[in-house]
């Protein structure tokens, strides 16, 4: 089948020869591609989206033919979580807790320890109500419950998170396994010591504790001293050794104490050279041998792992190393090997090989996975393969019978060899009733979970089989035969219907409707034409709507599309013709067209046609040819740019919706040109030649001209009266007062700058309506400057002046008499000496002709600033009258006319020989 774009072009090729009014049913069917041939299975690699009759590659492949029922669900068999018969229970790895799991399995297989833990008193477990979950508190309670689950749980593995949390371990960080063993046994010993039964108080010592002494012999006098000590494990150095015997021998060998390490002999009463060695006195029933693989590297400052091969026997005779107590049992049998896989001391994986005390079988415990070794023999196997490359890969030495070699073993556990006993129940450890009740509760929850998973699995299979039959039945009915009734179904819905991973929703065709409530021609490629019989069955089972049958083919949309496509084809030709026609001189009646619209009408028409073609017109009237929206209206006189223009001819529409008064922005065109343009912009605003321009805009324009004339007159009048101030000529200074002058005014430079701007460009700037001297006062109400600071010019060079200078002051002659004539509220305020920074202008010879606002404030001869005004507002000195004057005082700065609006006309008034303006 041809690509989708080619199919779409072929569906509308007929518009080149058919006008919209000549459309017939055959043309509508061509537009909706009713008669395209259906694809056959095996001919299409994927679905042809441009062909509504192609029903291949929509997901039917997974349903046709025989299907394995396991594909109908993603639920694992719950029995895979069930413990196999005659096997042990594993432990979940919580992230980096494999080292904890290995020790727990080793201690669980110590029958004496397990039996003793079961005997510990636990009132919480004994009184527990099985309707709620049991939550142990102490370490002893956690171990009791964990061991009981390891012994009689129906689960294949259990979660030790309760114990790990109680120990305060970080599940994401691997700890030192050897250090953990020591600390945990010490913690357990402390916990059991609180039990009432003496046999339970000492169970850790009875199982793991041995005795030795450090014996020191003075070389001078031969005196021997012994320091007895207990041990729970022997830490054996493996560096430089090949077998376990060499490691134990080095541990017990004699050490020389000389030089700075000499020994203080009590007989000699001085430091003497001596020898020291360890003497073993007694060994525990469970002998833990720590092989010191993780050592501190002085060069790097970190721990490192020694990957040295060490051989060790299955049967260990400690007799040669034991002194005294000849009747003590010294022969031990290997019962566990703890392995660390990896070359780094900070990463890797821990597993344990443990011998079952009852059967003698060896098991490998790897978190959740447990593997039984064949032939009741220890098989280290791949545990000796290090994944990472080791720099010096030593070959594995050959081991004699009864020996094993390992470069990953870091702890060996030996059990004293017991004489065979006819009592077969000696190795049996029964779970106490109160713990078994908790185990049964957990097993019941597990069985309920298994039953629930099995039911869900069965429901999924049954649902899948029913769906399989449904698809096989309906897929054969989907294809609509030629001449038979048909309906359209969304392609996405059909795909989801055939995708078993998603729940099938009702059929929703609402997104496929055009503005006339029928099937949109552009949506044909996203839908499929199916038989009425198949559509009826689908709607009965899944519901939805609206249903789209043969009557849903929209003739209005096809006609509109035909018109648009024909106009698009004719656009280039019309553009050339309009370009030639507008160059001709106009004779007779014409129509106004915006010059910007005329320049860009082809692009606007193309955008309009594309919007019409894809039916993306907005409902709010903001589309080409529909006239300006209120939000897009432009003020009279504003320039319209082609980039801002959204509708044709809107550039000659004023803000009042009438013809713009800017004749330079519009052009008269012939009726022939306007007729061609109206084909593309049927709703564009129309203005014939006789249409008058907007009267409101003309009135506003005239008022603007009048305001500009008044501003020019005002600026000229003020400039003539203050010519020296404008040109900065003949300015008075404090060091050289003008003759016959006893008073000078002070105003901010900011005010003068704003006033000069208005004088220079009265039509572009607003009149200054307020001197605003209040900011020349300090926060305490006094004048901000001393007389000396004004003389030295500090006020004219202060950076503060850029943001303050707003109000004016007056200075009386004389360096020691600076006082303002302020309103009554400024009475009796002292000048504040700390203010030496503000920029000001001195020597305004007469007051400015300003609107009645906040007037100049004066300084007269007295140290104290006090009012010399009775509060009256006259001559522009006391502030503007009424609300306007109050507003100007509140603002405290030069007042401008409103931007973008109409300025009020000022009224020229006089008083005491001074001219000023008011609004």
Secondary structure, DSSP 8 states (H G I E B T S, - for coil): ---HHHHHHHHTGGGGT--GGG--HHHHHHHTTTTS----TTT-SS--TT-TT--SSSSGGGTSS---GGGG-----GGGGB--TT---EE---SS-HHHHHHHHHHHT-HHHHHHHHHS--HHHHT--TTS-----SHHHHHHHHHHHHHH-SBSEE--HHHHHHHT--TTS---HHHHHHHHHHHHHHHHTTSSSHHHHTHHHHHH-EEEEEEEEETTT--EEEEEEEESSEEE--TT-SBHHHHHHHHHS-EEE-GGG-EEETTTTEEE-EEEEEEEEE--SEEEEEE--EEEETTTTEEEE----EEEESEEE-GGGB-S-TTS--EEEEEEEEEEESS-TTS-EEEEEEE-TTT--EEEEETTEEEE-GGG----GGGG--SS--SS--------TTEEEESSEEEEEEEE-----S-GGGG-----HHHHHHHHHHHHHHHHHHHHHHHHHHHHHHHHHHHHHHHHHHHHHHB--TTS-EEEEEHHHHHHHH-TTS----EE-GGGB-TTSSB-GGGGGGEEEEEHHHHHHHHHHH-EE--EEGGGB-HHHHHHHHHHHHHHHHHHHHHHHHHHHTTS---S-EEEEEHHHHHTHHHHHHHHHHHHHHT---TTS-STTS---GGG---TT----TTT--STTGGGB-TTSSB-S-GGGEEEEEHHHHHHHHHH-TTS---BTT----HHHHHHHHHHHHHHHHHHHHHHHHHHHTHHHHHT-S---SSS--TT--EEEEEEHHHHHHHHHHHH-TTTS--------GGGB-TTSSBS--HHHHHHTGGGS-GGGGT---S-EEEESSTT----B--GGGTTB---TT-----EEEEESS-----SSS---B--SSSSB-----S---TTSS--SHHHHHHHHHH-S-----TTS-----EEEEETTEEEEE-
